[in-house]
Amino acid sequence: MLTQVAKFSPLYGVEIRAAEADVRASFSLADKYDLGGPPGAFQQVSFQLRVDSPASPSRVAELCRHAERACHASQTFKVEVPTTLEVSLNGALLELDPGEDLQ
């Protein structure tokens, strides 16, 4: 999201003196270690932006809302995204047992 803030700041006339982003997620390790429990997917993700700017709070808020809409990572966490896994071993496609749960 930070790159989007930098990218769109001229569009909004918002001078950015400094900016930092902190992204944190929580998840269970139970499934990772075959302990049962929930899968290892993120259960919650938070983005925190710290912006230093002389611009008005309303302009910075508009900029950050646009940056969040343009951020592929933030938008991806909001929807279910189909994923695939293809494995090659020594240059040849490795067939995975379709009965195994890879999610």
C-alpha positions in Angstrom: 0.0 0.0 0.0 2.9 2.3 0.7 4.0 2.3 -3.0 0.4 3.3 -3.9 0.5 6.2 -1.4 3.7 7.4 -3.1 2.3 6.9 -6.6 -1.0 8.8 -6.0 0.3 11.6 -3.7 0.9 14.0 -6.6 -2.6 13.3 -8.0 -4.1 14.4 -4.6 -1.6 17.3 -4.1 -0.4 15.6 -0.9 3.2 16.2 0.0 4.6 13.1 1.8 7.6 13.9 4.0 7.8 10.4 5.4 5.7 7.3 5.3 5.9 3.8 6.8 3.7 0.7 6.5 3.3 -2.1 9.0 1.5 -5.3 8.0 0.6 -7.9 10.5 -1.3 -11.2 10.3 -2.5 -13.8 12.7 -2.9 -17.5 12.0 -2.9 -20.9 13.6 0.1 -23.2 13.4 -2.0 -26.3 14.4 -2.5 -27.6 10.9 1.1 -26.9 9.9 2.2 -29.4 12.5 -0.6 -31.9 12.0 -2.2 -31.0 15.3 -5.7 -30.6 13.9 -7.4 -27.3 14.2 -7.9 -24.5 11.7 -5.9 -24.4 8.4 -2.8 -22.2 8.3 -4.5 -19.4 6.3 -4.3 -15.9 7.8 -7.2 -15.4 10.1 -6.8 -11.6 10.2 -4.6 -9.1 8.4 -4.0 -5.5 9.4 -2.3 -2.7 7.6 -1.1 0.4 9.4 0.2 3.4 7.6 2.1 6.2 9.3 2.2 9.3 7.2 4.0 12.6 7.9 2.5 15.3 5.7 1.6 19.0 5.9 -1.6 18.2 3.9 -5.0 18.4 5.5 -6.3 15.2 7.2 -9.2 15.0 4.6 -6.8 15.0 1.7 -4.5 12.4 3.3 -7.6 10.3 4.0 -8.7 10.5 0.4 -5.2 9.5 -0.8 -5.1 6.6 1.6 -8.5 5.3 0.6 -7.4 5.4 -3.1 -4.1 3.7 -2.2 -5.9 0.9 -0.4 -8.2 0.4 -3.4 -5.2 0.2 -5.7 -3.2 -2.1 -3.4 -3.2 -5.7 -4.8 -2.2 -7.2 -1.5 -5.0 -5.5 0.4 -7.6 -6.3 -2.2 -6.5 -9.9 -2.5 -7.1 -10.5 1.2 -10.7 -9.3 0.8 -11.8 -12.1 -1.6 -11.3 -15.8 -2.0 -8.7 -16.3 -4.7 -8.3 -19.7 -6.4 -4.7 -21.0 -6.2 -2.9 -23.8 -7.9 0.2 -25.8 -7.1 2.4 -27.3 -9.8 5.6 -29.1 -8.7 8.4 -30.1 -10.9 11.1 -32.6 -9.8 14.3 -32.8 -11.7 12.7 -31.0 -14.6 9.7 -33.3 -14.8 6.2 -32.5 -13.6 5.5 -34.3 -10.4 2.0 -35.7 -10.1 0.5 -35.0 -6.7 -2.0 -37.4 -5.3 -5.4 -35.8 -5.9 -6.7 -37.2 -2.7 -4.3 -35.1 -0.6 -5.6 -31.9 0.7 -3.1 -29.2 -0.3 -5.1 -26.3 1.0 
